[in-house]
Amino acid sequence: MESPRWHVCRSAAEVQERAAAWIGAAAREAISARGAFHVVLAGGETPRGAYEGLRDLGTDWRAWHIWFGDERCLVADDSRRNSRMAGEALLDHVPIPLAQVHAIRAELGAEQAAAEYCLALAGEPEFDLVLLGLGEDGHAASLFPGGEWGERPDAPDALAVRAAPKPPAERVSLSARRLGRTQRALFLVTGVGKHGAVRAWRSGSRLPAASICPPGGVDVLVEQICIEG
């Protein structure tokens, strides 16, 4: 297993700025090579600034295909939904065809929504870029310590999460196996509260974040305070 490549940034703003540049470069390469860009968006507040920084990107938005790493089982317009945040930050401002924005219909409940997302992903190619965050407990997407991560070769593409340790307890998450089917995986990590998780990951501890293992390894844009504590 290849070790993560750590890219230390002086501030959260630098993490977001570099992430936006990373996403733009991945889009250009994928569209040039294959005519399409399949990207998995992360939720939470850390990537919001990166998404906002993409609004004026010179790109063929018609070639973008949007997927989500996880979603909270809340009503569709709840402000805590990852799809709602991504819409406010980016998707509502750019002309990506609606049919190419693949929201997780988590309002249906974890089981039904996970099964539906598995069907949506069936036959789809590997992703071009997967964006992820890192929780204070080492979780990524909605793969939490003590829960199912979906690492096995026969793991489904999407998992129903019923007992997340932070609310809401019911969620849907792509499995570690499916998140690892990507050309690139990029973690965005900010905030002093992530220091313990970063230290554990760098020391080789078994964390959900470390279970995501694309063939090319992962890159981590990490705020300096997360390293120094």
C-alpha positions as CSV (number, residue, x, y, z in Angstrom):
1,M,0.0,0.0,0.0
2,E,1.5,3.4,-1.0
3,S,1.8,5.9,1.8
4,P,-0.2,9.2,1.5
5,R,1.6,12.2,-0.1
6,W,1.3,15.0,2.4
7,H,1.2,18.6,1.1
8,V,1.4,21.0,4.0
9,C,-0.4,24.4,3.6
10,R,0.0,27.4,5.8
11,S,-3.8,28.0,6.2
12,A,-7.2,26.7,5.5
13,A,-7.5,29.2,2.7
14,E,-4.4,27.8,1.1
15,V,-5.9,24.3,1.3
16,Q,-9.0,25.5,-0.4
17,E,-7.1,27.5,-3.1
18,R,-4.8,24.6,-3.9
19,A,-7.8,22.1,-3.9
20,A,-9.6,24.3,-6.5
21,A,-6.5,24.3,-8.7
22,W,-6.1,20.5,-8.3
23,I,-9.8,20.0,-9.3
24,G,-9.4,22.2,-12.3
25,A,-6.3,20.4,-13.5
26,A,-7.9,17.0,-13.1
27,A,-10.9,18.2,-15.1
28,R,-8.8,19.5,-17.9
29,E,-6.8,16.3,-18.1
30,A,-9.9,14.0,-18.0
31,I,-11.9,16.0,-20.5
32,S,-8.9,16.2,-22.9
33,A,-8.3,12.4,-22.6
34,R,-11.8,11.0,-22.4
35,G,-14.3,13.8,-23.0
36,A,-15.8,13.6,-19.5
37,F,-14.8,14.4,-15.9
38,H,-16.3,12.2,-13.2
39,V,-15.7,13.7,-9.7
40,V,-16.9,12.7,-6.3
41,L,-17.6,15.7,-4.0
42,A,-16.9,15.7,-0.3
43,G,-19.3,17.2,2.2
44,G,-18.8,19.3,5.3
45,E,-17.5,22.9,5.5
46,T,-13.8,22.3,4.6
47,P,-14.4,22.0,0.8
48,R,-16.9,24.9,0.5
49,G,-14.3,27.5,-0.3
50,A,-12.7,25.2,-2.9
51,Y,-16.1,24.7,-4.7
52,E,-16.8,28.5,-4.6
53,G,-13.4,29.1,-6.2
54,L,-14.4,26.9,-9.2
55,R,-17.3,29.1,-10.3
56,D,-15.2,31.0,-12.8
57,L,-13.2,28.1,-14.0
58,G,-12.7,28.0,-17.8
59,T,-14.0,24.5,-18.4
60,D,-16.6,22.6,-20.4
61,W,-19.2,22.1,-17.7
62,R,-21.2,19.9,-20.0
63,A,-18.5,17.3,-19.6
64,W,-18.7,17.2,-15.8
65,H,-20.4,14.3,-13.9
66,I,-21.0,14.9,-10.2
67,W,-21.1,12.1,-7.6
68,F,-21.2,12.3,-3.8
69,G,-19.1,10.4,-1.4
70,D,-21.9,10.4,1.2
71,E,-25.1,11.9,2.3
72,R,-27.1,12.5,5.5
73,C,-30.6,11.0,5.6
74,L,-32.5,14.2,6.0
75,V,-35.2,15.9,3.9
76,A,-33.9,17.0,0.5
77,D,-33.7,20.7,1.3
78,D,-32.2,20.4,4.7
79,S,-29.2,22.8,5.0
80,R,-27.1,20.0,6.5
81,R,-27.3,17.9,3.3
82,N,-24.0,17.6,1.4
83,S,-25.8,18.1,-1.9
84,R,-27.4,21.4,-0.6
85,M,-23.9,22.7,0.4
86,A,-22.5,21.8,-3.0
87,G,-25.4,23.4,-4.8
88,E,-25.0,26.7,-2.9
89,A,-21.2,26.7,-3.3
90,L,-20.9,25.6,-6.9
91,L,-23.6,23.6,-8.7
92,D,-26.3,26.2,-8.7
93,H,-23.9,28.6,-10.4
94,V,-22.5,26.5,-13.4
95,P,-24.2,24.9,-16.4
96,I,-23.7,21.2,-15.5
97,P,-26.6,19.2,-17.0
98,L,-29.0,18.2,-14.2
99,A,-28.9,14.6,-15.4
100,Q,-25.2,14.6,-14.7
101,V,-25.5,15.6,-11.1
102,H,-26.1,12.4,-9.2
103,A,-27.4,13.3,-5.8
104,I,-28.0,10.5,-3.3
105,R,-31.7,10.5,-2.5
106,A,-31.0,9.9,1.2
107,E,-34.5,11.2,2.1
108,L,-35.7,7.8,1.1
109,G,-33.8,6.2,4.0
110,A,-30.4,4.6,4.1
111,E,-31.3,1.2,2.7
112,Q,-33.4,2.3,-0.2
113,A,-31.1,5.2,-1.1
114,A,-27.9,3.0,-1.0
115,A,-29.5,0.4,-3.2
116,E,-30.6,3.2,-5.7
117,Y,-27.1,4.7,-5.8
118,C,-25.6,1.3,-6.4
119,L,-27.8,1.0,-9.5
120,A,-26.8,4.5,-10.6
121,L,-23.1,3.6,-10.3
122,A,-23.5,0.2,-12.1
123,G,-21.5,0.2,-15.2
124,E,-19.9,3.6,-14.6
125,P,-16.2,3.9,-15.1
126,E,-13.7,4.6,-12.4
127,F,-13.8,8.2,-11.1
128,D,-11.3,10.7,-12.3
129,L,-11.1,12.4,-8.9
130,V,-12.4,11.6,-5.4
131,L,-12.5,14.5,-2.9
132,L,-12.6,13.6,0.8
133,G,-12.4,15.1,4.2
134,L,-11.0,13.7,7.5
135,G,-13.0,13.6,10.7
136,E,-11.5,14.1,14.1
137,D,-12.0,10.3,14.7
138,G,-10.4,9.4,11.4
139,H,-13.6,8.9,9.4
140,A,-13.9,9.6,5.7
141,A,-17.2,10.1,3.9
142,S,-19.5,8.3,6.3
143,L,-17.2,5.4,7.0
144,F,-16.7,5.6,10.8
145,P,-14.5,3.6,13.2
146,G,-16.3,0.5,14.4
147,G,-18.6,0.4,11.4
148,E,-18.6,-1.3,8.0
149,W,-16.2,0.3,5.5
150,G,-16.8,-1.9,2.5
151,E,-13.2,-2.9,1.8
152,R,-13.8,-6.4,0.5
153,P,-13.6,-7.0,-3.3
154,D,-17.3,-7.9,-3.3
155,A,-18.4,-4.9,-1.2
156,P,-21.3,-2.9,-2.8
157,D,-20.6,0.5,-4.2
158,A,-22.8,2.2,-1.6
159,L,-23.5,1.3,2.0
160,A,-26.4,2.0,4.3
161,V,-25.1,3.5,7.5
162,R,-27.5,3.2,10.4
163,A,-25.5,4.1,13.5
164,A,-23.2,6.9,12.7
165,P,-21.6,8.3,16.0
166,K,-22.6,11.8,15.1
167,P,-26.1,13.0,14.0
168,P,-27.9,12.1,12.0
169,A,-27.2,8.4,12.7
170,E,-28.6,7.3,9.4
171,R,-26.6,8.0,6.3
172,V,-25.4,6.6,2.9
173,S,-21.8,6.3,2.0
174,L,-19.8,5.1,-0.9
175,S,-17.7,2.1,0.1
176,A,-14.0,2.2,0.6
177,R,-13.7,-0.1,-2.4
178,R,-15.7,2.2,-4.7
179,L,-13.9,5.3,-3.4
180,G,-10.7,3.6,-4.3
181,R,-11.7,3.1,-7.9
182,T,-10.3,6.5,-9.0
183,Q,-7.5,8.0,-10.9
184,R,-6.8,10.4,-8.0
185,A,-8.0,10.8,-4.4
186,L,-7.5,14.1,-2.6
187,F,-8.1,14.7,1.1
188,L,-8.7,18.3,2.4
189,V,-7.8,18.6,6.1
190,T,-8.1,21.7,8.1
191,G,-8.5,22.7,11.8
192,V,-6.6,22.0,14.9
193,G,-9.2,19.4,15.9
194,K,-7.9,17.1,13.2
195,H,-4.4,16.9,14.8
196,G,-5.0,13.6,16.5
197,A,-6.5,12.0,13.4
198,V,-3.6,13.2,11.3
199,R,-1.0,12.0,13.8
200,A,-2.8,8.5,14.0
201,W,-2.9,8.3,10.2
202,R,0.7,9.3,9.8
203,S,1.8,6.7,12.4
204,G,0.0,3.9,10.5
205,S,-3.1,3.4,12.6
206,R,-6.0,1.6,11.1
207,L,-8.5,4.4,10.3
208,P,-11.4,4.6,7.8
209,A,-9.5,7.2,5.8
210,A,-6.6,4.8,5.4
211,S,-8.9,2.1,4.0
212,I,-9.3,4.1,0.7
213,C,-6.5,2.9,-1.4
214,P,-6.6,3.8,-5.1
215,P,-3.8,2.3,-7.2
216,G,-2.1,5.7,-7.5
217,G,-2.2,6.4,-3.8
218,V,-3.8,9.5,-2.2
219,D,-2.7,13.1,-1.8
220,V,-3.5,15.1,1.4
221,L,-3.7,18.9,1.4
222,V,-3.3,19.5,5.1
223,E,-3.3,22.7,7.1
224,Q,0.0,23.2,9.0
225,I,-1.8,23.4,12.4
226,C,-3.1,19.9,11.9
227,I,0.5,18.6,11.8
228,E,1.9,20.8,14.6
229,G,-1.2,20.7,16.9
